[in-house]
Amino acid sequence: MRQILLLTLFLLSTCTVMTAQLSGGPIAEATRRKPNERATEIKIYPNPVVNNFNITENDEIQTIILFNLVGKEIKRFSYVSGQQYYVGDLPKGMYLTQFVDKGKRVISTQRMNKR
């Protein structure tokens, strides 16, 4: 029963996030890159995260934004090359991590698991 409830909650949350992205909600607030623009490879590590996470070096990133699966912004970081980002105060779960450039365009959105 618990697994069914968790699966239902996950699917509902995912649909809500997708709806927010398509309707211009908080996750889609920043402008998306054009399809022909090459997305820069960004990796979050370690993933799953316990207290701190790192990202691969990238000179395009200006802001890192964490959302819960309902699309609510949880944390915002200014990107600093080589910096670790603290999420030890967040509850365990899955988060969406959005990387935004100086032009407020979304470079990438990735899942991050917090343990």
DRENSEZA-9404 format. One line per 10 residues: number of its first residue (from 1); their letters; for each residue x, y, z of N, C-alpha, C, CB. Coordinates in steps of 0.2 Angstrom, whole numbers. Glycine has a CB too. Example, Ala and Ser with C-alpha at 12.3 -4.5 7.8 and 13.67 -1.06 7.14 Angstrom:
BEGIN
1	as	66 -28 39 62 -22 39 66 -16 39 57 -22 45; 64 -11 35 68 -5 36 64 0 39 70 -3 29 $
//
This chain:
BEGIN
1	mrqillltlf	4 -6 0 0 0 0 4 6 0 -5 0 6; 10 6 4 14 12 5 17 13 -2 19 11 10; 20 8 -6 23 9 -12 18 12 -17 25 2 -15; 12 10 -17 7 12 -22 6 20 -20 0 9 -21; 5 22 -14 5 29 -12 11 33 -14 4 29 -4; 17 30 -13 23 34 -15 23 35 -23 29 30 -12; 21 29 -26 21 30 -33 16 35 -36 20 23 -36; 10 35 -33 5 40 -35 7 47 -34 -1 38 -31; 10 48 -28 13 54 -26 18 57 -31 16 54 -19; 23 52 -32 28 54 -37 25 56 -44 33 48 -38 $
11	llstctvmta	21 52 -47 18 53 -53 14 60 -53 13 47 -55; 10 61 -48 7 67 -47 12 73 -47 2 67 -41; 17 72 -43 22 78 -43 25 79 -49 27 76 -38; 27 73 -53 30 74 -59 26 78 -64 32 67 -62; 19 76 -64 14 79 -69 14 86 -67 8 76 -68; 14 88 -61 13 95 -59 19 99 -61 13 96 -51; 25 96 -60 31 100 -63 31 100 -70 38 96 -61; 29 95 -74 29 96 -81 24 101 -83 27 89 -84; 18 101 -80 13 107 -81 16 113 -80 7 105 -77; 20 114 -74 23 121 -73 28 123 -78 26 120 -66 $
21	qlsggpiaea	31 118 -80 36 120 -86 33 122 -92 41 114 -87; 28 118 -94 24 120 -100 20 126 -100 20 114 -102; 17 128 -94 13 134 -93 17 140 -91 8 132 -88; 24 139 -91 27 145 -89 28 146 -81 25 151 -92; 26 141 -77 27 142 -70 34 143 -67 24 135 -67; 35 142 -61 41 144 -58 47 141 -61 41 143 -51; 46 135 -63 52 131 -66 54 134 -73 51 124 -66; 49 136 -76 50 138 -83 51 146 -83 44 136 -88; 52 149 -78 52 156 -77 58 159 -81 53 158 -70; 64 155 -81 70 157 -85 68 155 -93 76 154 -83 $
31	trrkpnerat	71 158 -97 70 157 -104 74 150 -106 73 162 -109; 71 146 -110 74 140 -112 79 141 -118 69 134 -114; 84 137 -118 89 137 -124 85 135 -130 95 133 -123; 87 137 -136 84 135 -142 86 128 -144 86 140 -148; 82 124 -147 84 117 -148 91 116 -152 78 114 -152; 93 121 -156 99 120 -160 105 122 -156 99 124 -166; 104 125 -150 110 126 -146 112 120 -142 108 132 -141; 119 119 -142 121 113 -139 121 114 -131 128 112 -141; 118 109 -128 118 110 -120 125 108 -118 113 105 -117; 127 111 -113 134 110 -110 133 104 -105 137 116 -107 $
41	eikiypnpvv	137 99 -105 137 94 -100 139 96 -93 142 88 -102; 134 95 -89 135 97 -82 133 91 -78 130 103 -80; 137 89 -73 136 83 -68 136 86 -61 141 78 -70; 131 83 -57 131 84 -50 134 78 -47 123 84 -48; 138 79 -42 142 73 -39 143 75 -32 148 71 -43; 143 71 -27 140 64 -28 133 64 -28 142 59 -22; 130 59 -32 123 59 -32 121 52 -31 120 62 -39; 118 50 -26 114 54 -21 119 58 -16 110 49 -16; 116 63 -14 120 68 -10 118 67 -3 118 76 -12; 123 68 2 121 68 9 121 75 12 127 64 13 $
51	nnfnitende	126 78 12 126 85 14 128 91 9 131 86 20; 133 89 5 136 94 0 136 91 -7 143 96 2; 135 95 -12 136 92 -19 141 97 -22 130 91 -22; 144 94 -27 148 98 -32 145 98 -39 156 95 -32; 147 102 -43 145 101 -50 152 102 -54 140 106 -52; 152 99 -60 157 100 -65 159 107 -67 157 95 -71; 165 109 -68 167 116 -69 163 118 -76 174 116 -71; 160 124 -75 156 127 -81 156 134 -81 149 124 -81; 159 138 -86 159 145 -85 152 148 -88 165 147 -90; 148 144 -90 141 147 -92 136 148 -86 138 143 -97 $
61	iqtiilfnlv	137 144 -81 132 144 -75 133 150 -71 133 138 -71; 127 153 -70 127 159 -65 123 157 -58 124 165 -68; 118 153 -59 114 152 -54 112 144 -54 107 156 -54; 111 142 -48 109 135 -47 103 135 -42 115 130 -43; 97 132 -45 91 133 -41 88 126 -40 86 137 -45; 86 124 -34 84 118 -32 76 118 -31 87 115 -25; 73 114 -34 65 114 -33 63 107 -30 62 115 -40; 58 107 -27 55 100 -25 51 98 -31 50 101 -18; 48 92 -30 45 89 -36 38 92 -37 44 81 -34; 36 96 -33 29 100 -34 31 106 -38 26 101 -28 $
71	gkeikrfsyv	37 108 -39 39 114 -42 41 120 -38 34 116 -47; 41 119 -32 42 125 -27 50 126 -26 39 124 -20; 52 132 -27 59 133 -26 61 132 -19 61 140 -28; 66 128 -18 68 127 -11 75 130 -9 70 119 -10; 80 131 -14 86 134 -12 88 137 -19 91 129 -9; 93 142 -18 96 146 -24 103 147 -22 92 152 -26; 108 145 -26 115 147 -25 117 151 -31 119 140 -24; 122 155 -30 126 158 -35 132 154 -36 129 165 -33; 133 152 -43 138 148 -45 145 151 -43 138 146 -52; 150 147 -40 157 149 -39 161 142 -41 158 151 -32 $
81	sgqqyyvgdl	165 143 -46 169 137 -48 173 134 -42 174 140 -53; 172 127 -42 175 123 -37 172 123 -30 182 126 -36; 166 127 -29 163 127 -23 158 121 -22 158 133 -22; 158 119 -15 153 114 -13 146 117 -11 156 109 -8; 141 114 -12 134 117 -11 131 113 -5 130 118 -17; 129 116 0 126 113 6 119 112 6 128 117 13; 117 106 6 110 104 6 108 99 12 108 101 0; 113 99 17 112 95 23 105 97 27 117 95 28; 103 103 26 97 105 30 90 103 26 97 112 31; 91 100 20 85 98 17 83 90 19 86 98 9 $
91	pkgmyltqfv	76 89 18 74 82 20 76 77 14 66 82 21; 77 71 16 78 66 11 73 66 5 79 59 14; 75 65 -1 70 65 -6 74 67 -13 65 69 -5; 69 67 -18 72 69 -25 70 77 -26 68 65 -30; 75 80 -29 75 87 -31 76 88 -38 79 91 -26; 74 93 -41 76 95 -47 81 101 -47 70 97 -52; 87 100 -50 92 105 -50 92 109 -56 99 102 -48; 91 115 -56 91 119 -63 97 124 -63 85 123 -63; 101 124 -69 106 128 -70 105 133 -75 112 123 -72; 106 139 -73 104 145 -77 110 149 -78 98 149 -73 $
101	dkgkrvistq	110 152 -84 116 156 -86 115 164 -85 118 155 -94; 119 168 -87 119 175 -86 113 178 -89 125 178 -88; 111 175 -95 105 178 -98 99 175 -96 106 176 -106; 99 172 -90 93 169 -87 90 163 -91 88 174 -86; 94 160 -95 92 155 -99 94 148 -95 95 155 -106; 89 143 -96 90 137 -92 95 133 -97 84 133 -91; 101 131 -94 106 127 -97 104 120 -97 113 128 -94; 102 118 -91 100 111 -89 96 110 -83 107 106 -89; 92 105 -83 88 103 -77 90 96 -76 80 105 -78; 92 94 -69 94 87 -68 91 85 -61 101 86 -68 $
111	rmnkr	90 79 -60 87 76 -54 93 75 -49 84 69 -55; 92 77 -43 97 76 -37 93 72 -32 100 82 -35; 96 66 -30 93 63 -24 97 65 -18 94 55 -25; 93 66 -13 96 68 -6 95 63 -1 93 75 -3; 100 60 2 100 55 7 101 58 14 104 49 5 $
//
